[in-house]
């Protein structure tokens, strides 16, 4: 049991529930204002320090403007944007609207969704590339122009209005917007059974109008599961590039379904790397949305004989919402189990401590025991880390440790997190009248004991973007960049 501080956008890939409402459902102004007020009060009761990255006066101004934006009858779709905008002012990616629910709501009333994966080309102008479509009709790397006649700039602006941010990670926010763009587009511009997608074809350079199928609920979730199993079969995946004496370890999450198998896979991977005497190692954290700090410690312990202790400290506020994440700690059975079997486990005892504080109380717990490996197991070769705008939460923690200890070079794009810490342990909060789901962070997770709250995002040592050629030819500019660094050495 360790602190979890997943990036909330990972909920896009979470389980789905039957939607209780439709996006076009209308609500009375009084009900929506009540939901908004209750959300604000829950934030103040549960979030450990909501106004570190957002001035309280500014938040209150946005809140007031949000109430004015609610008309006498407002649709659920319109209200979801108001809620997302209010939460995003906190600049805490763990306190946000549930994108997974927004996706699921689109299936209400036999609705459709268009699964189109995109990649953004950085720059002042909005440029979006097609990574893939499920029917394989669009050439990967082709440039998106519009969907059902709606221009890409309009679609991207809609997604930016929903996209969360951590600190000042503005470039990473654009990556979040790209990843949820089709979800956000469907909230306002409903998809149909057949959809017209206009692109500039990668091969010919011609502008093409491609007809793509929209998916209804059951078929969509079935197909998505199949595609995810094909593309990311394991949370930890190891590959080798023998020509350049290079091992590539892809770690797609720090929140595995089974921690025992996950740890074993990491241990076996480093055994293979060391047995093969690979002098260079890439740890690929792109699209890793975070998870457990224990898994961060465990992975990093294979790179540093001194091990790694994380978090340095955690600030927690107890509330009824926070307690919903650790119900066992409030029971007699929980007391017995934690006393008998976890008396020396810092993580379990910290959960227990926070759970036993009075409601509304806030305190700090410090951590002192790093995870270590035997010296012969620790990898001593050259190491590189790959990050992008969806490298978030616990993956930012790993990146920070790698950077602060100067373990190697970081390649890629700005990640979704500041240099001093993040929030975590998001607890689910459902608005009573509309049923909209949100999450609220219940802890502050600090990388050191300075208690500084810097907004600056962690930047790579070498900024390298994905290109149209990468998507089309299935190459990887960031890995190629590392290989060139290896050659220079």
C-alpha positions, 0 to 999 in steps of 0.5 A: 500500500503506497500513496497513489497520485495518478494523473486524472486523465487516466480515467479516460481508460477506466471502467465505464458505468451506465450513464444516468443522464444525457449530455442534452439533459436540461437542469434548473439554474438553482440545482446547478448552482447548488452542485457548484457550491457543494463542489466548492465546499468539498474542495475547501474541506478535502484539498490540503492546499488548493490555493498554492498555484491559484490565488484564492481571490481569482478562484472566487472570481471564476466561481462567481463568473461560473454561477453567472454563466448558468442560465435558467435551463442549462444542459449537462454538456454546458455545465460540464465545461463550467465545472471543468473550467472551475477545477482547472483554475487550481492547476492541479491535474488530480482535481478535475472532471472525470473525462471517462464519464464524459466519454461514456455520456456520449453513448446515452440514447444510442449515441456514437463515438469516433475513436481517432488517435491524434498527435500534435505538432508543436507551434503557434498554429494548431496542427494535428496528425492522425496516429491511427483510426480503427478502420485503417482508412487514414494513412498514419501521419496524415494531417487532420483538417476537420471532423464533420465540417468542424475545423481542427482549431475549433476542436482543439480550442474545445479540448483546451477548455477541458484539459487539466494542467499541473503548475505551469506545464502549458505545453503539457496541457496541450498534449492533454488536450490532444489526448482528450480532443475527440472526447471533448469534440463529441460533447458539443459536435455529436458524432454519427454512425458515419463521420466525415474526416478531412485530411491531407494525406501523408503519401500524396499530399492530396486533401481527402474526405474519409468516411469513418464509422462511429461506435456505440457503447458495447462495440466501442468498449469491446474494440478498445479493449482489443486494441489496448491489449495489442498495443500495450500488452504489458505494463513493463516491456523490454526490448533490445537494440543490439547494434548500439548496445542498448536496452529499452524498458517501456514502463507504461504505468506505476499503477499496475493491476498486480504489484507482485507481477509488476515487481517481478517483471522489473526485476527480471528485466534488469537481470536480462539487461545486466546479464547481456552487459548492455552499456546503455539503457532507455527508460521510456515513461511517455504516456505514463500517467502515474500511480504508486510511489512504492513502484517509483521507489522500486524502479529507481532502486535498480539505477542507484545503489543508494536507493530512493526514498519517496515521498520525502513528506506528505501533507494530508487533510482528513475529511469524509471524502479522504476517508472514503479512500481508506475505509479499512483504516477506520475499522477495528479489523484495520487496526489489528491488521496494521498493528500485527503485520505493518507496524514498520511499514511507513506507507501503511502507518501514514495512511493509518495516521491520516485516517485517525486525525479529526475531520478537517485536521491537516498534518505532515508525515515524513518518510525516511526508508529508501528502497534499495537493491543489492549492489550487484543488481543495480544497473551502472551503465549509461541511462536515458529517460524519455518523457512527454506531455502525458508523463504525469504524477508519479512518473514526474516523481521518477523523472525528478529523481533522475534529474536531481541525481544526474543519473543521465539525460532526459529526452522528449517534451515537457512533462505534466508536473513541477519540479518540487512536488504534486498533489495526489490520492484523488478521491471521487466526488459526484455532484448530487443533482447532475451526477457529474463525477469529479476528483479532488486531491487529498494529499500534497506529495513533496519531493524534498523537505523545503516545502517550496511550491514551484510552478515550473514544469520539469523540462527535458535536457533535449527537446525532441518531438514526434514527427509525421514520419514517426507515425507513418514509418513507425520510427521513433525520433526520441529513441533515434536521438538517444542512439545519436547521443550514444554514437557521439560517446 
